[in-house]
Amino acid sequence: MSDTFIRVAYFKPRKNFHINILKNKKNEPLKNLILVEEAIPPGIISNGELKDVELLSKILKDIWRKEKIKDYYAIVSIPEDKIYSKIFTFPKNIDNKNLNQAVEIAIDFQTPFKRDEVYTDWEKSERYDKNKEVIISSVPKNIVNNYIEALDIAEIKILALESSIASISRSIKQKENTAFILIKENNNSLTVFILENNSIKFSRTLPDFFINDKNKLEIEFNKIKNSFDAENHTISEKVSLSDLEITEAYRKYPELNNKYEENEKWLVCLGAIMRGEIKDGEDNKISLLPIKTSEAYEYQKIKIFIVLIRNIIIGVSLFFIGTFIASYLFIFSLSQKTNISDQNLYAPIYSINENEALIKKVNGLTSISKTIISETPNWSILINEIRLRTINGIVISNFKVVSINEPILIIGISKNRDILNQFKKSLQESTYLSSVELPITNLEQKGDIPFSLTFKIKDPNMFYNK
């Protein structure tokens, strides 16, 4: 998404997909790459900030409906104007545990923002020379929350959120040990960024007056280039986005070959779709959401599960209502026939047999519905209990249920450790729950504490309708 358009890329299996798999000998693509572009009115997104949530969600809904996109998860790229990124260097011999702690300290003390006002994430550089490099990115919560709200209204299941230049870094072909310095023109700003070995080494968004003053832009550009070259003992190469080649694995798609002169504008979408093809659980790229990408995937599955349970409850309720109405109409009809039989004692015997068959049918339907209800846990009781016992300062991001007899997992974020302990105590006081376990982690972290908590159902029979 940008200030002026939305671009969507997704794969769709070709016709005779399974036959083509057997015949495929030339490494030809087995899927169609669908590319969609939709202009948006000015003012909906401005300088990377979403101003009109409802209108953007309507546009997204229209695209999804027109393209008949249904059960797709989404990797979303947004303008980088409000996203802060910085490279931090750590000793090469530092292990992963100490690296995690060092990064958390760097976020707290070496970044120009308050931790509780932003969503922040980091990733390791793909290549190490003398030191380990980590890129840390952050964005104000209110900006991301608006995008999340628009996508949620449009019923789009979002897995990761990243900057457009992070997507570009993934989709281009770059020679090893070369540095590209690029200028990306936005609607009201310019972004100067440097890529090396497909990793972002530097990025800075310049205000709009640089667009009209070419001399100032050239001076600023040379400052950035000279500073980077001197620090890294290299010579960066100035290139334009239109000169960049798409990474080799994706050049086989004819949809891109046919639009080669327009490939520049699809670099962001391609980077996003490449991230979407990373195997579940292996995505360790930066995601500017309240939760990690793997947790977001589990969260979306939980949402689907809850909707399914809700629909089952509604369906069973409607079934009972229908059965009640049918029974009422039958009794009313039987009453009417009884009145007629009082006037004519010699009514045909087949009407009695007909009524008896109808009674057996209603009894059968009632018995089936009773069996369904008795064997299906009433999950709404548990969901309501968790909701009532969740205190202020607790945000639940994941809710995992294997079965009613197995431990149930809650993953979330607590504002501080006192609130987390109060939440545990609140669950322990429930008449429905038992064995509440809260492992103690991240003792050095004072705020926004991630946690995972398990509990069991004290008496599963309480959740069945007998």
HUHU-V435310 format. One record per residue. N is the residue number from 1. RES is the residue in three letters. SS is DSSP state (helix for helix, strand for strand, loop for the rest). PHI is phi in radians with two decimals (NA if undefined). OMEGA is omega in whole degrees, -180 to 180 (999 if undefined). Layout:
[[N,RES,SS,PHI,OMEGA] [N,RES,SS,PHI,OMEGA]]
This chain:
[[1,MET,loop,NA,177] [2,SER,loop,-2.45,-179] [3,ASP,loop,-1.16,-171] [4,THR,loop,-2.15,-177] [5,PHE,strand,-2.76,170] [6,ILE,strand,-2.11,176] [7,ARG,strand,-2.13,-176] [8,VAL,strand,-2.21,174] [9,ALA,strand,-2.25,176] [10,TYR,strand,-2.70,-180] [11,PHE,strand,-1.71,177] [12,LYS,strand,-2.38,-178] [13,PRO,strand,-1.00,176] [14,ARG,loop,-1.28,176] [15,LYS,loop,-1.11,-178] [16,ASN,loop,0.95,-174] [17,PHE,helix,-0.95,-176] [18,HIS,helix,-1.20,177] [19,ILE,helix,-1.16,-179] [20,ASN,helix,-1.12,178] [21,ILE,helix,-1.06,-179] [22,LEU,helix,-1.23,-176] [23,LYS,helix,-1.56,-172] [24,ASN,loop,-1.24,-179] [25,LYS,loop,-2.10,-175] [26,LYS,loop,-1.95,-179] [27,ASN,loop,0.96,178] [28,GLU,loop,-1.36,-179] [29,PRO,loop,-1.12,179] [30,LEU,loop,-1.64,-179] [31,LYS,strand,-2.27,171] [32,ASN,strand,-1.49,174] [33,LEU,strand,-1.64,-178] [34,ILE,strand,-1.64,-180] [35,LEU,strand,-2.07,-176] [36,VAL,strand,-2.21,177] [37,GLU,strand,-2.25,-179] [38,GLU,strand,-2.38,176] [39,ALA,strand,-1.26,177] [40,ILE,loop,-2.11,-179] [41,PRO,loop,-1.07,178] [42,PRO,loop,-1.11,177] [43,GLY,loop,1.72,178] [44,ILE,loop,-1.18,173] [45,ILE,strand,-2.13,-179] [46,SER,strand,-2.37,-179] [47,ASN,loop,0.90,177] [48,GLY,loop,1.44,-177] [49,GLU,strand,-1.86,180] [50,LEU,strand,-1.37,-176] [51,LYS,loop,-1.75,-175] [52,ASP,loop,-2.22,-177] [53,VAL,helix,-1.11,-175] [54,GLU,helix,-1.11,-177] [55,LEU,helix,-1.20,178] [56,LEU,helix,-1.13,179] [57,SER,helix,-1.11,178] [58,LYS,helix,-1.14,179] [59,ILE,helix,-1.09,179] [60,LEU,helix,-1.10,178] [61,LYS,helix,-1.05,-180] [62,ASP,helix,-1.09,179] [63,ILE,helix,-1.12,-179] [64,TRP,helix,-1.09,-180] [65,ARG,helix,-1.23,-178] [66,LYS,helix,-1.14,-179] [67,GLU,loop,-1.51,-179] [68,LYS,loop,1.01,176] [69,ILE,loop,-1.52,-177] [70,LYS,loop,-2.07,-170] [71,ASP,loop,-1.61,179] [72,TYR,loop,-1.81,169] [73,TYR,strand,-1.51,-172] [74,ALA,strand,-2.19,164] [75,ILE,strand,-1.75,-171] [76,VAL,strand,-1.98,174] [77,SER,strand,-1.93,-180] [78,ILE,strand,-2.12,179] [79,PRO,loop,-1.00,-174] [80,GLU,loop,-1.55,-173] [81,ASP,loop,-0.91,-174] [82,LYS,loop,-1.75,-177] [83,ILE,loop,-1.69,179] [84,TYR,strand,-1.68,178] [85,SER,strand,-2.35,179] [86,LYS,strand,-2.66,177] [87,ILE,strand,-1.58,174] [88,PHE,strand,-2.05,-178] [89,THR,strand,-1.95,180] [90,PHE,strand,-2.29,179] [91,PRO,strand,-0.99,-176] [92,LYS,loop,-1.16,-175] [93,ASN,loop,-1.52,180] [94,ILE,loop,-1.24,-180] [95,ASP,loop,-1.44,-173] [96,ASN,helix,-1.09,-178] [97,LYS,helix,-1.11,180] [98,ASN,helix,-1.22,177] [99,LEU,helix,-1.12,178] [100,ASN,helix,-1.02,180] [101,GLN,helix,-1.15,-180] [102,ALA,helix,-1.14,179] [103,VAL,helix,-1.13,179] [104,GLU,helix,-1.07,178] [105,ILE,helix,-1.17,179] [106,ALA,helix,-1.09,179] [107,ILE,helix,-1.11,-177] [108,ASP,helix,-1.27,-169] [109,PHE,helix,-2.06,-175] [110,GLN,loop,-2.14,177] [111,THR,loop,-2.14,-172] [112,PRO,loop,-1.52,179] [113,PHE,loop,-2.64,175] [114,LYS,loop,-1.51,-173] [115,ARG,helix,-1.00,-175] [116,ASP,helix,-1.41,180] [117,GLU,helix,-1.81,-175] [118,VAL,strand,-2.36,164] [119,TYR,strand,-1.69,-177] [120,THR,strand,-2.37,179] [121,ASP,strand,-2.69,-179] [122,TRP,strand,-2.60,176] [123,GLU,strand,-2.57,178] [124,LYS,strand,-1.45,175] [125,SER,loop,-1.16,-178] [126,GLU,loop,-1.22,-176] [127,ARG,loop,-2.19,176] [128,TYR,loop,-2.08,172] [129,ASP,loop,-1.90,178] [130,LYS,loop,-1.53,-176] [131,ASN,strand,-2.33,173] [132,LYS,strand,-1.61,179] [133,GLU,strand,-1.90,178] [134,VAL,strand,-2.27,174] [135,ILE,strand,-1.78,179] [136,ILE,strand,-1.95,178] [137,SER,strand,-2.22,178] [138,SER,strand,-2.61,-180] [139,VAL,strand,-2.63,178] [140,PRO,strand,-0.97,-176] [141,LYS,helix,-1.06,-176] [142,ASN,helix,-1.11,179] [143,ILE,helix,-1.20,-180] [144,VAL,helix,-1.14,-178] [145,ASN,helix,-1.04,178] [146,ASN,helix,-1.15,177] [147,TYR,helix,-1.11,180] [148,ILE,helix,-1.07,-180] [149,GLU,helix,-1.09,180] [150,ALA,helix,-1.11,180] [151,LEU,helix,-1.18,180] [152,ASP,helix,-1.17,177] [153,ILE,helix,-1.08,179] [154,ALA,loop,-1.36,179] [155,GLU,loop,1.06,176] [156,ILE,loop,-1.76,-176] [157,LYS,strand,-1.52,-174] [158,ILE,strand,-1.57,-180] [159,LEU,strand,-1.84,-178] [160,ALA,strand,-2.66,179] [161,LEU,strand,-2.27,-178] [162,GLU,strand,-2.52,179] [163,SER,strand,-1.38,-179] [164,SER,helix,-1.12,-180] [165,ILE,helix,-1.28,173] [166,ALA,helix,-1.13,177] [167,SER,helix,-1.18,180] [168,ILE,helix,-1.06,-178] [169,SER,helix,-1.04,-178] [170,ARG,helix,-1.52,-168] [171,SER,helix,-1.69,-175] [172,ILE,strand,-1.82,174] [173,LYS,loop,-1.57,-179] [174,GLN,loop,-2.38,179] [175,LYS,loop,-1.19,180] [176,GLU,loop,-1.16,178] [177,ASN,loop,1.05,173] [178,THR,loop,-2.11,179] [179,ALA,strand,-2.09,176] [180,PHE,strand,-1.78,172] [181,ILE,strand,-1.98,-171] [182,LEU,strand,-2.24,172] [183,ILE,strand,-2.10,179] [184,LYS,strand,-1.89,-179] [185,GLU,strand,-1.51,175] [186,ASN,loop,-1.81,-177] [187,ASN,loop,-1.17,-178] [188,ASN,loop,-2.23,-178] [189,SER,loop,-2.81,175] [190,LEU,strand,-2.27,175] [191,THR,strand,-2.05,173] [192,VAL,strand,-1.73,179] [193,PHE,strand,-2.49,-177] [194,ILE,strand,-2.13,178] [195,LEU,strand,-2.02,174] [196,GLU,strand,-2.44,-176] [197,ASN,loop,0.92,179] [198,ASN,loop,1.05,174] [199,SER,strand,-2.13,178] [200,ILE,strand,-1.33,179] [201,LYS,strand,-1.77,-179] [202,PHE,strand,-2.83,172] [203,SER,strand,-2.66,176] [204,ARG,strand,-2.66,177] [205,THR,strand,-1.68,-178] [206,LEU,strand,-1.72,-179] [207,PRO,loop,-1.16,-169] [208,ASP,loop,-1.17,-176] [209,PHE,helix,-1.20,175] [210,PHE,helix,-1.22,-180] [211,ILE,helix,-1.12,-176] [212,ASN,helix,-1.57,-179] [213,ASP,loop,-1.97,-176] [214,LYS,helix,-1.14,180] [215,ASN,helix,-1.13,179] [216,LYS,helix,-1.10,180] [217,LEU,helix,-1.11,-179] [218,GLU,helix,-1.12,178] [219,ILE,helix,-1.10,-179] [220,GLU,helix,-1.12,-180] [221,PHE,helix,-1.06,-179] [222,ASN,helix,-1.15,176] [223,LYS,helix,-1.05,-179] [224,ILE,helix,-1.11,-178] [225,LYS,helix,-1.08,-178] [226,ASN,helix,-1.14,179] [227,SER,helix,-1.13,-179] [228,PHE,helix,-1.15,-178] [229,ASP,helix,-1.11,-179] [230,ALA,helix,-1.17,-178] [231,GLU,helix,-1.25,-175] [232,ASN,helix,-1.82,179] [233,HIS,loop,0.95,-178] [234,THR,loop,-2.49,175] [235,ILE,loop,-2.14,-179] [236,SER,loop,-1.37,-177] [237,GLU,strand,-1.82,179] [238,LYS,strand,-1.40,179] [239,VAL,loop,-2.34,175] [240,SER,loop,-1.83,-180] [241,LEU,helix,-1.03,-179] [242,SER,helix,-1.21,179] [243,ASP,helix,-1.52,-176] [244,LEU,loop,-1.27,177] [245,GLU,loop,-1.69,177] [246,ILE,strand,-1.23,179] [247,THR,loop,-0.93,-167] [248,GLU,helix,-1.00,-176] [249,ALA,helix,-1.08,-175] [250,TYR,helix,-1.86,179] [251,ARG,loop,-1.33,-179] [252,LYS,loop,-1.34,-177] [253,TYR,loop,-1.36,-178] [254,PRO,helix,-1.11,179] [255,GLU,helix,-1.05,178] [256,LEU,helix,-1.50,180] [257,ASN,helix,-1.09,-179] [258,ASN,loop,-1.23,-178] [259,LYS,loop,-2.07,-171] [260,TYR,helix,-1.01,-179] [261,GLU,helix,-1.19,180] [262,GLU,helix,-1.86,-174] [263,ASN,helix,-1.04,-180] [264,GLU,helix,-0.94,-175] [265,LYS,helix,-1.32,180] [266,TRP,helix,-1.75,-178] [267,LEU,helix,-1.08,-179] [268,VAL,helix,-1.14,180] [269,CYS,helix,-1.05,-179] [270,LEU,helix,-1.12,177] [271,GLY,helix,-1.08,178] [272,ALA,helix,-1.18,-177] [273,ILE,helix,-1.22,176] [274,MET,helix,-1.15,177] [275,ARG,helix,-1.14,179] [276,GLY,helix,-1.11,-180] [277,GLU,loop,-1.58,174] [278,ILE,loop,-1.17,-177] [279,LYS,loop,-1.07,-180] [280,ASP,loop,-1.02,180] [281,GLY,loop,1.62,-179] [282,GLU,loop,-1.87,-179] [283,ASP,loop,-1.45,178] [284,ASN,loop,-1.97,178] [285,LYS,loop,-1.37,-180] [286,ILE,loop,-1.13,173] [287,SER,loop,-2.31,-175] [288,LEU,loop,-1.60,175] [289,LEU,loop,-1.92,177] [290,PRO,loop,-1.10,-177] [291,ILE,loop,-2.33,180] [292,LYS,loop,-1.19,-177] [293,THR,helix,-1.07,-180] [294,SER,helix,-1.11,178] [295,GLU,helix,-1.22,178] [296,ALA,helix,-1.11,179] [297,TYR,helix,-1.12,177] [298,GLU,helix,-1.11,180] [299,TYR,helix,-1.06,180] [300,GLN,helix,-1.14,178] [301,LYS,helix,-1.16,178] [302,ILE,helix,-1.11,178] [303,LYS,helix,-1.03,179] [304,ILE,helix,-1.10,180] [305,PHE,helix,-1.09,-179] [306,ILE,helix,-1.12,178] [307,VAL,helix,-1.08,178] [308,LEU,helix,-1.08,179] [309,ILE,helix,-1.07,179] [310,ARG,helix,-1.04,-179] [311,ASN,helix,-1.16,178] [312,ILE,helix,-1.11,-180] [313,ILE,helix,-1.08,179] [314,ILE,helix,-1.10,-179] [315,GLY,helix,-1.09,179] [316,VAL,helix,-1.13,179] [317,SER,helix,-1.09,178] [318,LEU,helix,-1.12,178] [319,PHE,helix,-1.06,180] [320,PHE,helix,-1.13,178] [321,ILE,helix,-1.06,179] [322,GLY,helix,-1.08,179] [323,THR,helix,-1.11,178] [324,PHE,helix,-1.08,180] [325,ILE,helix,-1.10,180] [326,ALA,helix,-1.09,179] [327,SER,helix,-1.13,180] [328,TYR,helix,-1.07,-180] [329,LEU,helix,-1.11,179] [330,PHE,helix,-1.12,-179] [331,ILE,helix,-1.10,178] [332,PHE,helix,-1.08,179] [333,SER,helix,-1.11,180] [334,LEU,helix,-1.09,179] [335,SER,helix,-1.10,179] [336,GLN,helix,-1.10,-179] [337,LYS,helix,-1.19,179] [338,THR,helix,-1.12,178] [339,ASN,helix,-1.09,179] [340,ILE,helix,-1.18,-178] [341,SER,helix,-1.17,177] [342,ASP,helix,-1.13,-180] [343,GLN,helix,-1.46,-178] [344,ASN,loop,-2.35,-176] [345,LEU,loop,-1.20,-177] [346,TYR,loop,-1.84,177] [347,ALA,loop,-1.10,-178] [348,PRO,loop,-1.02,-176] [349,ILE,loop,-1.20,-176] [350,TYR,helix,-1.15,179] [351,SER,helix,-1.16,177] [352,ILE,helix,-1.15,178] [353,ASN,helix,-1.09,179] [354,GLU,helix,-1.10,179] [355,ASN,helix,-1.14,179] [356,GLU,helix,-1.12,179] [357,ALA,helix,-1.13,180] [358,LEU,helix,-1.15,178] [359,ILE,helix,-1.08,179] [360,LYS,helix,-1.11,-180] [361,LYS,helix,-1.15,179] [362,VAL,helix,-1.11,179] [363,ASN,helix,-1.09,179] [364,GLY,helix,-1.13,178] [365,LEU,helix,-1.10,179] [366,THR,helix,-1.12,180] [367,SER,helix,-1.16,179] [368,ILE,helix,-1.10,-179] [369,SER,helix,-1.11,179] [370,LYS,helix,-1.13,178] [371,THR,helix,-1.13,180] [372,ILE,helix,-1.04,-178] [373,ILE,helix,-1.13,-176] [374,SER,helix,-1.22,-177] [375,GLU,helix,-1.73,180] [376,THR,loop,-1.88,178] [377,PRO,loop,-1.05,177] [378,ASN,loop,-1.49,-175] [379,TRP,helix,-1.12,-178] [380,SER,helix,-1.09,178] [381,ILE,helix,-1.11,-179] [382,LEU,helix,-1.14,-179] [383,ILE,helix,-1.05,180] [384,ASN,helix,-1.18,179] [385,GLU,helix,-1.14,178] [386,ILE,helix,-1.10,-180] [387,ARG,helix,-1.07,-178] [388,LEU,helix,-1.19,-176] [389,ARG,helix,-1.69,175] [390,THR,loop,-1.50,-174] [391,ILE,loop,-1.60,177] [392,ASN,loop,-1.08,-178] [393,GLY,loop,1.72,177] [394,ILE,strand,-1.92,175] [395,VAL,strand,-2.07,179] [396,ILE,strand,-1.57,-178] [397,SER,strand,-1.83,-178] [398,ASN,strand,-2.61,-177] [399,PHE,strand,-2.46,-171] [400,LYS,strand,-1.97,-179] [401,VAL,loop,-2.13,174] [402,VAL,loop,-1.52,174] [403,SER,loop,-2.75,-176] [404,ILE,loop,-1.23,-179] [405,ASN,loop,-1.67,-179] [406,GLU,loop,-1.73,176] [407,PRO,loop,-1.04,-179] [408,ILE,strand,-1.84,-174] [409,LEU,strand,-1.86,172] [410,ILE,strand,-2.09,176] [411,ILE,strand,-2.07,-180] [412,GLY,strand,-2.97,-179] [413,ILE,strand,-2.29,178] [414,SER,strand,-1.91,-179] [415,LYS,strand,-1.08,175] [416,ASN,strand,-2.70,-173] [417,ARG,helix,-1.29,177] [418,ASP,helix,-1.08,179] [419,ILE,helix,-1.11,179] [420,LEU,helix,-1.10,178] [421,ASN,helix,-1.16,177] [422,GLN,helix,-1.13,179] [423,PHE,helix,-1.13,178] [424,LYS,helix,-1.05,-180] [425,LYS,helix,-1.09,179] [426,SER,helix,-1.06,178] [427,LEU,helix,-1.20,180] [428,GLN,helix,-1.11,-179] [429,GLU,loop,-1.46,-179] [430,SER,loop,-1.25,176] [431,THR,loop,-1.33,-178] [432,TYR,loop,-1.71,-169] [433,LEU,strand,-1.95,176] [434,SER,strand,-2.61,176] [435,SER,strand,0.91,178] [436,VAL,strand,-1.31,-178] [437,GLU,strand,-2.06,179] [438,LEU,strand,-2.30,179] [439,PRO,loop,-1.07,-180] [440,ILE,loop,-1.55,179] [441,THR,loop,-2.37,175] [442,ASN,loop,0.88,-176] [443,LEU,loop,-1.06,-178] [444,GLU,loop,-1.37,-177] [445,GLN,loop,-1.48,-175] [446,LYS,loop,-1.65,-177] [447,GLY,strand,-2.35,-178] [448,ASP,strand,0.83,-174] [449,ILE,strand,-1.51,174] [450,PRO,strand,-1.27,-179] [451,PHE,strand,-2.52,170] [452,SER,strand,-2.30,-173] [453,LEU,strand,-2.27,178] [454,THR,strand,-2.11,174] [455,PHE,strand,-2.68,176] [456,LYS,strand,-2.09,173] [457,ILE,strand,-1.37,-176] [458,LYS,loop,-1.07,180] [459,ASP,loop,-2.45,-178] [460,PRO,helix,-0.99,-179] [461,ASN,helix,-1.10,-180] [462,MET,helix,-1.20,-176] [463,PHE,helix,-1.77,178] [464,TYR,loop,-1.94,175] [465,ASN,loop,-1.57,-178] [466,LYS,loop,-1.65,999]]
